[in-house]
Amino acid sequence: MGGCAKSRNQIADDVLLSKHERLRLENFTSKTNIRDVYTFSSVLGKGGFGTVKLAALKNGVSDKKVAVKIIEKNRLKNKQYILLRELEILRSLDHPNIIKFYEVYQDEMFFYICMEYCAGGELLDRITKARNFREQDAALIMDKVFSAINHMHSRGIVHRDIKPENILFVSKSPDSEIKIIDFGLSVKCDGMKDLSTMVGTPLYVSPNVLRGRYDSSSDNWSAGVILYVLLVGYPPFYGKSRGEVFRKIEKGVYNMEGKEWDTVSSEAKDLVRKLLVVDSNKRMTAAQALKHKWIVKHKKIQEWTQFKHFSTIGSMDQIDPKILTMLQNFRQPTKFKNEVMKILINQLNEKEIEQLKFAFKQMDTEQTGEIGIDQLKEVMEQNGFKQTKEQLEKIIRSISPNQDGKDLVIRYSEFLAATLDSVVYLKSEKIWSLFKYFDPSNSNFITIQDLKEIFLRNGRNIPEEELKQMVKEVDPNNDGKISLEEFKLLMKGEDIDFKS
């Protein structure tokens, strides 16, 4: 589906565009030759603006591969704001089931967005091979999809193209984690109800989008279509032409009859009916879907299996006390170490963080992808940790700084960084690799210019004074650069002897 004609409502749809058009995209991307940093291999896919290729860091923190979205500048023409919007949205999202953004580069002909690589293929491929899923498997997939959508919507972001092709498996394992990808059509909505641009994929688009007036609930309709397909292997709306499909969507005409539906539970059918509702005001939200009895029943089975795998504690209400102790004792690191930990977290694979991710999901009872102060208080008390509100606020501010104070939360990546056992992960080889990542000039020192380059790769233009302060915090001899020895002391948490 293409865009509709410009209208007054479309101004509300693309509320950020005027701001984005004033920003110069080149100020937020690295101009280093990406082929000096990455080795490219196979093509993963092709789209309207370019190609996605598999790549690996030449001097990597690990052997983890990345997916690089290569976008032709000529195809963007005067619409570079679309790319900037996608980058800002990717950077603002932080959830176990949303693709991670790593770096961004550009040269004369292309922009390059480096993202998490998922080796397990598309959900569409698994649907095609399986025809229809066991309800347990379908429920677990939908739980993760709804959780990711709930996170997006809680941050005022509408995806606008939720479909099986945009849901990837991290690995080829049957119980692989999933990630929602492709935020090229996404937009920040901020609660307004007058999005109007007709975008999306015909079989999954909501009737409200077709009518040119919609909000975030359009994503929930799309999720309902995916659930329908998972249960029986074919879509709810079909016809001989696109027009016929759209007419059925607008009227909400579908059925749940036939031999495929005979074995589907009444609870699953109930969830489908509550999502495929033409009136968006009556349509179930992602937050409500997460509490639906069909989702909850199957999720409890999975949680119990995971709990037995990870824990020696007697009750599922309890969390590994070591993790809670690390949260309680966490002290805000230097700004530089904080940035290093972000890179480390991005480089760890799903297996390495699965226990921490399970603990995070146990604590994130609202499934927004964030842990609020009330959730933290409840978990701490259940596990015998007594904290005042002021102490809890201090913990959250240490783990997730730079918050405005209204709704303090611990974000997913920051939770991982705070609870990661550095003794386990920061071996000498890993420290050296991390050090070299922050040494793009290959001088065996980390300088202010090195940091500036690394932040540009991460889509951030940091003022030089702030960069100087980062270096100064971990530079005892005050020579304006960080040596490997200084870096080791920082990462191992040992005191640095600053000379007067």
C-alpha positions in Angstrom: 0.0 0.0 0.0 1.4 3.4 -0.9 0.9 6.8 0.8 -2.3 8.8 0.4 -2.5 12.4 -0.8 -1.3 15.0 1.6 -4.0 16.2 4.0 -4.3 18.3 7.1 -4.6 15.0 9.1 -1.3 13.8 7.6 0.4 16.6 9.4 -0.7 15.0 12.7 0.4 11.6 11.3 4.0 12.7 10.7 4.2 15.0 13.7 7.9 14.7 14.0 8.8 15.4 10.4 9.2 19.2 10.6 11.6 18.7 13.5 13.5 15.9 11.6 13.8 17.9 8.4 15.6 20.6 10.4 18.2 18.1 11.6 21.1 17.1 9.3 21.3 13.4 9.2 25.0 13.4 8.4 25.6 14.8 11.9 24.3 11.6 13.4 26.1 9.0 11.3 29.7 7.9 10.9 31.5 8.7 7.6 34.1 6.0 8.2 34.2 3.4 5.4 32.0 0.7 6.8 34.1 -2.0 4.9 37.1 -1.1 7.0 35.0 -2.0 10.0 32.8 -4.9 8.8 33.3 -7.9 6.5 30.2 -8.4 4.3 29.0 -11.8 3.2 25.6 -13.0 2.0 22.5 -11.1 1.1 19.7 -11.6 3.6 16.9 -9.8 1.8 15.9 -7.0 -0.5 13.3 -4.2 -0.1 12.0 -0.9 -1.6 15.0 1.2 -0.6 17.9 -1.3 -0.7 19.4 -4.5 0.5 20.1 -6.3 3.8 23.4 -8.1 4.1 25.1 -10.3 6.7 28.3 -8.8 8.2 30.8 -9.3 11.0 33.1 -6.9 12.8 36.7 -7.3 11.6 38.0 -6.4 15.1 34.9 -7.5 17.1 34.0 -7.8 20.7 32.7 -11.2 19.7 32.1 -13.3 16.6 28.5 -12.2 16.7 27.1 -11.4 13.2 25.0 -8.3 12.3 22.4 -7.5 9.7 23.3 -4.4 7.7 20.4 -2.5 6.0 21.9 -0.7 3.0 19.8 2.2 1.8 20.4 3.9 -1.5 20.4 7.7 -1.1 19.0 8.3 -4.5 15.9 6.4 -3.6 15.3 8.4 -0.5 15.8 11.7 -2.4 14.2 14.4 -0.2 12.8 11.9 2.2 15.8 11.4 4.4 13.6 12.3 7.4 12.1 8.9 7.0 15.4 7.3 7.8 16.1 9.7 10.7 12.7 8.9 12.1 13.4 5.1 11.9 16.7 5.6 13.6 15.2 7.6 16.5 12.4 5.1 17.0 14.9 2.1 16.9 17.1 3.9 19.5 14.1 4.6 21.8 12.9 1.0 22.0 14.4 -1.4 24.4 12.6 -4.8 24.7 13.6 -8.5 24.6 11.4 -9.0 21.5 12.3 -5.9 19.5 15.3 -5.9 17.1 18.4 -4.1 18.5 19.9 -1.1 16.6 23.7 -1.1 16.8 25.4 1.4 14.4 24.8 3.7 11.4 27.2 4.8 8.7 27.1 6.6 5.4 29.1 7.2 2.2 28.3 9.1 -1.0 25.8 6.6 -2.2 24.4 4.7 0.7 23.3 4.8 4.4 24.1 1.6 6.4 22.1 0.6 9.5 23.7 -2.2 11.5 21.2 -4.2 13.5 20.9 -7.5 15.4 21.0 -10.6 13.2 18.4 -13.2 13.5 19.5 -16.6 12.0 16.2 -18.4 12.5 14.3 -16.9 9.6 10.8 -15.4 9.3 7.7 -16.5 11.2 6.1 -16.7 7.7 8.5 -19.5 6.7 7.6 -21.5 9.8 3.9 -21.0 9.2 4.3 -22.2 5.6 6.2 -25.3 6.8 4.0 -26.1 9.8 0.7 -25.2 8.1 -0.7 -24.5 11.6 0.9 -24.3 15.0 0.2 -26.2 18.2 -1.8 -23.8 20.5 1.0 -23.8 23.1 3.5 -22.6 20.5 1.1 -20.1 19.0 0.3 -18.7 22.4 3.9 -18.3 23.3 4.7 -16.5 20.1 1.7 -14.2 20.5 2.6 -13.4 24.1 5.9 -12.1 22.9 4.3 -10.2 20.0 1.8 -8.5 22.3 4.5 -7.7 24.8 6.6 -6.0 22.1 3.5 -4.1 20.9 2.7 -3.1 24.4 6.2 -1.7 24.8 5.9 0.3 21.6 2.4 1.6 22.4 3.5 2.6 26.0 6.2 4.8 24.3 3.7 6.3 21.9 5.0 4.4 18.8 2.8 2.7 16.2 4.6 0.0 14.1 2.0 0.1 11.2 3.3 -3.1 9.5 3.0 -5.9 11.9 3.0 -9.2 9.8 4.7 -12.6 9.9 7.5 -11.4 7.5 8.4 -8.8 10.2 8.8 -11.3 13.0 12.1 -13.1 13.0 13.4 -16.0 15.1 16.8 -15.5 16.7 17.9 -19.1 16.0 16.6 -22.2 14.2 15.7 -23.8 17.5 11.9 -24.6 17.9 11.8 -22.6 21.1 13.8 -19.6 19.7 13.2 -16.1 20.9 11.4 -13.8 18.4 12.1 -10.2 17.4 9.9 -7.7 15.7 11.7 -5.9 12.9 11.4 -3.2 10.2 10.4 0.1 11.7 10.5 2.0 8.3 6.8 2.7 8.4 6.6 3.3 12.2 5.6 6.7 13.6 5.4 8.3 17.0 1.7 8.9 17.8 1.7 10.5 21.3 -1.9 9.5 21.9 -3.4 11.4 18.9 -6.2 9.6 17.0 -5.9 11.0 13.5 -3.1 9.0 11.7 -4.2 9.0 8.1 -1.4 7.7 5.8 -2.4 4.5 4.2 0.5 2.2 4.9 0.9 -1.5 5.7 0.4 -4.9 4.0 -3.1 -5.6 2.6 -3.8 -8.9 4.3 -2.9 -7.5 7.8 -4.1 -3.9 7.5 -7.0 -2.8 9.8 -10.3 -1.3 8.5 -9.4 1.9 10.2 -6.3 2.3 8.1 -8.4 1.8 5.0 -10.8 4.5 6.1 -7.8 6.9 6.6 -8.4 7.5 10.3 -6.6 5.3 12.8 -4.4 5.0 15.9 -2.2 2.5 17.6 -5.0 -0.1 17.8 -4.3 -0.9 14.1 -1.3 -2.9 15.3 -3.6 -5.0 17.5 -5.8 -5.8 14.5 -2.7 -7.0 12.6 -1.7 -9.1 15.6 -5.2 -10.7 15.5 -4.7 -11.6 11.9 -1.4 -13.2 12.7 -3.0 -15.2 15.5 -5.7 -16.4 13.1 -3.0 -17.6 10.6 -1.0 -19.3 13.3 -4.0 -21.3 14.4 -5.2 -22.6 11.0 -2.5 -21.7 8.4 -4.5 -19.3 6.2 -5.6 -15.6 6.6 -9.1 -14.5 7.7 -9.6 -12.1 4.8 -9.0 -13.2 1.2 -10.5 -12.6 -2.3 -9.9 -12.6 -6.0 -8.8 -9.0 -5.9 -7.3 -6.5 -3.5 -10.6 -4.6 -3.5 -12.6 -7.6 -2.5 -10.1 -8.3 0.4 -10.4 -4.7 1.5 -14.2 -4.8 1.5 -14.2 -7.8 3.7 -11.7 -6.2 6.1 -13.8 -3.0 6.3 -16.9 -5.1 7.2 -14.9 -7.5 9.4 -16.2 -10.5 7.4 -14.4 -13.7 8.3 -15.4 -17.1 9.7 -14.1 -19.7 12.0 -15.6 -22.8 10.5 -14.3 -25.9 8.9 -12.2 -28.9 10.0 -9.2 -26.7 10.8 -11.2 -24.9 13.5 -12.7 -28.0 15.0 -9.6 -28.6 17.1 -9.0 -25.0 18.1 -10.0 -24.2 21.7 -12.8 -21.8 22.5 -10.3 -19.6 24.4 -8.2 -19.1 21.3 -11.2 -18.3 19.2 -12.3 -15.8 21.8 -9.0 -13.9 21.6 -9.3 -13.8 17.8 -12.8 -12.3 18.0 -11.7 -9.7 20.5 -8.9 -8.5 18.2 -10.6 -8.6 14.8 -13.2 -5.9 15.9 -14.0 -3.2 13.3 -14.7 -0.6 16.0 -11.2 0.2 17.2 -12.7 1.6 20.5 -14.0 -1.9 21.3 -10.9 -3.8 20.0 -8.7 -5.5 22.7 -5.4 -3.7 23.4 -2.1 -5.4 23.6 -2.0 -4.9 27.4 -5.4 -6.6 27.6 -4.4 -9.4 25.3 -1.5 -10.2 27.6 -4.0 -10.9 30.4 -6.3 -13.0 28.3 -6.9 -16.4 29.8 -5.6 -18.3 26.7 -2.3 -16.4 26.8 -1.9 -16.6 30.6 -2.7 -20.4 30.7 0.0 -21.3 28.1 2.5 -18.8 29.4 2.3 -20.3 32.9 3.3 -23.7 31.5 6.4 -22.2 29.8 7.3 -20.1 32.9 7.3 -23.2 35.1 9.5 -25.0 32.6 12.0 -22.1 32.5 11.8 -21.8 36.3 12.8 -25.4 36.8 15.7 -24.9 34.4 17.1 -21.8 35.9 16.3 -21.9 39.6 16.9 -23.9 42.8 14.4 -21.7 44.7 11.2 -23.3 45.8 8.6 -20.8 44.6 8.1 -19.2 41.2 7.3 -15.9 43.0 10.9 -15.8 44.1 13.8 -14.5 42.0 17.5 -15.5 42.2 18.6 -13.5 45.3 22.0 -12.8 43.7 20.2 -10.8 40.9 18.3 -8.8 43.5 21.4 -8.2 45.6 23.2 -6.9 42.5 20.3 -4.5 41.9 20.3 -3.3 45.5 24.1 -2.8 45.6 24.4 -1.3 42.2 26.4 2.0 42.1 26.2 4.2 39.1 29.3 3.7 37.0 31.3 6.4 35.2 29.7 7.7 32.0 32.3 5.9 30.0 31.9 2.5 31.7 28.2 2.9 31.2 28.7 3.2 27.4 31.1 0.2 27.4 28.5 -1.9 29.1 25.9 -1.0 26.5 28.3 -2.3 23.8 29.0 -5.5 25.8 25.3 -6.2 26.3 24.7 -5.8 22.6 27.4 -8.4 21.8 26.2 -11.1 24.1 24.0 -13.8 22.6 20.6 -14.9 23.7 22.0 -18.0 25.6 24.3 -15.8 27.6 21.6 -13.5 28.9 18.6 -16.0 29.1 18.6 -16.2 32.9 18.7 -12.4 33.3 16.0 -12.0 30.7 13.8 -14.5 32.5 14.3 -12.6 35.8 13.5 -9.3 34.0 10.2 -10.7 32.6 9.3 -12.0 36.0 9.7 -8.5 37.4 8.1 -6.7 34.4 4.6 -7.8 35.5 2.9 -5.2 33.2 4.9 -6.4 30.3 5.8 -2.9 29.0 9.5 -3.7 28.8 10.3 -1.6 31.8 10.3 -2.2 35.6 8.5 0.6 37.6 9.1 1.5 41.2 5.9 -0.3 42.3 7.0 -3.5 40.6 10.5 -3.3 42.0 9.1 -2.7 45.5 6.7 -5.7 45.3 9.5 -8.0 44.0 12.0 -6.9 46.7 9.4 -7.4 49.5 8.4 -10.8 48.2 12.0 -11.9 48.3 12.8 -10.4 51.8 14.5 -7.2 50.7 13.2 -4.2 52.7 13.6 -0.9 51.0 12.1 2.5 51.5 10.6 4.4 48.6 13.6 6.8 48.6 16.0 3.8 48.6 14.2 2.3 45.6 14.2 5.6 43.7 18.0 5.8 44.3 18.4 2.2 43.0 16.4 3.1 39.8 18.2 6.4 39.2 21.6 4.6 39.5 20.6 1.9 37.0 18.7 4.1 34.6 19.9 7.7 34.9 18.7 10.7 32.9 15.0 10.3 33.8 12.6 13.2 34.4 11.3 11.9 37.7 7.7 11.4 36.8 7.7 7.7 36.2 11.0 6.2 37.2 11.7 2.9 35.4 14.5 0.4 34.8 14.9 -0.3 31.1 15.7 -3.7 29.8 19.3 -3.2 28.6 20.2 -1.2 31.7 18.8 -4.1 33.9 21.1 -6.5 32.0 24.1 -4.2 32.5 23.3 -3.8 36.2 22.9 -7.6 36.9 25.5 -9.0 34.6 28.3 -10.8 36.5 31.3 -9.0 35.1 33.6 -11.7 36.7 32.0 -14.2 34.4 31.9 -12.2 31.2 34.9 -9.8 31.4 37.8 -12.2 30.7 41.0 -10.8 29.4 40.2 -11.5 25.8 36.8 -9.9 26.1 38.3 -6.8 27.8 40.9 -6.5 25.0 38.1 -6.8 22.3 36.0 -4.1 24.0 39.0 -1.9 24.3 39.8 -2.2 20.6 36.2 -1.5 19.7 36.6 1.9 21.4 40.0 2.4 19.6 38.9 2.8 16.0 42.1 4.7 15.2 44.1 1.6 16.3 46.5 3.7 18.4 46.2 1.4 21.4 44.7 4.3 23.3 41.1 5.6 23.5 41.1 9.3 22.7 38.4 11.9 22.6 38.3 11.6 18.8 37.9 7.9 19.1 34.9 8.3 21.4 33.4 10.9 19.0 33.6 8.4 16.1 32.1 5.6 18.2 29.2 7.7 19.3 28.5 8.8 15.7 28.4 5.1 14.7 25.8 4.7 17.4 23.7 7.6 16.0 24.7 10.1 18.6 26.5 13.4 18.3 28.0 14.1 21.8 29.4 17.5 22.6 33.2 17.6 22.9 33.1 18.8 26.5 31.1 15.8 27.5 33.6 13.5 25.8 36.4 15.2 27.6 34.7 14.6 30.9 34.2 10.9 30.1 37.9 10.5 29.5 38.9 12.6 32.6 36.8 10.3 34.8 39.1 7.3 34.0 42.4 9.0 33.1 44.5 9.2 36.3 47.6 10.7 34.7 45.5 13.3 32.9 47.1 12.8 29.5 43.8 13.0 27.7 43.6 9.3 26.6 42.7 6.0 28.1 45.3 3.2 28.1 44.6 -0.5 28.2 45.6 -0.8 31.8 43.3 2.1 32.8 40.5 0.4 30.8 41.1 -2.9 32.6 41.0 -1.3 36.1 37.7 0.4 35.1 36.0 -2.7 33.8 37.1 -4.9 36.7 35.7 -2.3 39.1 39.0 -1.6 40.8 39.9 1.8 42.2 42.0 4.0 39.9 44.8 5.8 41.6 44.4 9.4 40.4 47.5 11.5 40.7 47.1 14.9 42.3 
